[in-house]
Amino acid sequence: MYATVIQTKLFAHEADSLVEDESWELLITAASRMFDNLTEVTEDFYAAATGESDKVFYGDGTAYLRLPPYVSLGTDPIVILDDDDNEMEIPDYLDQNGTLVIRGQGIRYRRPATETFEGWPLNKEITVSANWGFATIPADVTMATIQIALQMFRGSDPAKAVVLSETPEALRDALPLTAKVVIDKYKQQYSQAVMFV
């Protein structure tokens, strides 16, 4: 969840704050998943980092390997395997705002014998070890989640309900303006930008 019950109740009307905590938890969880869905990322993408783990990416032949958010890379963070599952040499790289950029000319790889290219090896498995996630949940994500949860709660009353189309655009358009701005910001930054298994 990207917000707590206490945080959400601070923004609720007095009568709304009398609702049971379990109900708020369900609404906040639903609002958090809605935020993930509308920004087109995986579940809990914006969560705080919880420890080091491995993720697998695939090189695209360029000097850039874009990664999802992480607090820190691991001690020997990168392993690249060739077609025979042998470890390949790791290029000298810089971390530039979540993208690993090969310095200088990088490594030359052969893709048939007559052709060479430089960069993260094309379609090769690259395992990256890192403390994945954000240092803390971004404050604007928390605020947008609270706004979505409150709107969901108020919309659950048939007297106040608004019938929405089933399209993501209609759902997004029905959200509070500040939540839409935050969703658009994160969608532009992270949506489908990272491919991993």
Disulfide bonds with the S-S distance in Angstrom:
none
